[in-house]
Amino acid sequence: MPLASSASMSLTGIVPKRSIRTMLSHADDQTFTNEVLNHHGPVLVEFFTRSCAPCRALEPVLNALASDLRGQLKIVKVDADRAPQTAQNYGVRMAPTLIIFHGGQPQQSINGAPPAARLRSFVEPYLR
């Protein structure tokens, strides 16, 4: 079912686009420690590249997840081409790669763009 351009999909239904403000943070080699490793709660990191079509398709899913889990989960995007040291440190070999961090440590990862329900079940064990 096509959606009107003024709406986007949320994990809980259709939400007017103007009500969704991006809640995704961004990090690079210099800011990764502060944005991810020093964060007290769970952090979902997406390693992406600008040329990656599945990464672009994942963006609204991540925005919806960030909206639905506001205050429980931080989501950080890392451009692997612009943060090569960080991507190498975590063994990122493809985009998108999603890694859940808790207590400053990587816990699990997923390669590719999972459906919204699978992504939610991936992060739920780490929510406060």
N, C-alpha and C positions, 0 to 999 in steps of 0.2 A: 504494500500500500504506500504510494508516494506521499510524502509529507510536504506541506506548504513550506516555503522558504522561511517563514516567520516562526517556525517551530522546530524543535529538535527532540530527539528521544532521550528520555531519562530512564534510569533503571526502574522507576516507578510509573512511567507513562510519558505522555507528551507534555512538554513544558515550553511556554513561549521563550524564544531565543533571548529576548531582551532580559529575561529574569535569570539567565545563567551567565554569571560572570566567571571567567576562568579562575579556578582556584588551584591551578597547577603552578608549582614553583619550577625554576630552572636552575641548573648548576653546571659548572664546568670544572676543569682541573683545580682551579684556585678556590672554588667555593664548595666543593663536594663535602669536605669534612664538616664544615659548619652547617650546611643544609641537610645533610643526611646522617652522618656518623654521630654528630653531637645532639641530634634531635632525641628527645626523651621517649617519644612514642613510636609506633610502627611507621615505616616509610616505604612506599612503593616507588621504585625507580624504574622509569622507562628509558632505556638506551635506544635512541632513534637516529635516523639520518634524514636529511631534508629530501632526498630523492626516493625515499621508501614509501610506496603506496600503502602497504598495510599499516605503517606508522600513522599516516594521515587518517586512515579509516578508524584507527584506535582512539584518536583524539576525542571525539564526542563521548565515547564510552568512558574514558578516563575522567572527562569533565563531569559526567553524570555520577560516576562513582565518588568523586571528590565532593560533589554536592550532597549526595545521600549520606556520606560518612564524615561529613564536616565535624572536626573536633576529635575524631577517632583515628583518622588516617591522613597522613601527609603524602601527597603525590608529587614527585620531582621528575622532570624531564631532563635528560642529559644527551646532547648532540654528540654522538660518538666520534664524528669527524672533527669536532672542535674541542673535544676532551679525550684525546687518544690515550693519555696515561691512565685516566680513570677507567676507561673501557678495557684497557689491557690488564689493569690490576684485578678486574673482576671476570676476566676470561670471556668478554663479550666478543663473539665472532659473527653475529648476524643481528640484523635489526628487523623488527623490534625484539629486544630482550628485556624482560621484566624481572626485577629482583626485589624481593621483600626483605627489608632490613628491620631488625628489632634489637634494641640495645647496642646499636652501632655495628652489628654483625649481620652479614648476609645469611638468610635462612633458607630460602628456596628461590628457584628461578623458573621462568617459562620463556621459551623461544616462540616467536610468532605472535599473532594478534588473536587472543582467545575471545570467545563470545562473552558478553556481559555477565551471564550467570556463572560461567567458569571462573572469570576473573574475581567475582565477588566471593566465591567459595575458596579461592586461592588466598585471599587476604583475611577472611573472617577469623581464622584461628589466632591471629595476632592483634585483633581489635581489643581495646580496653573496655 
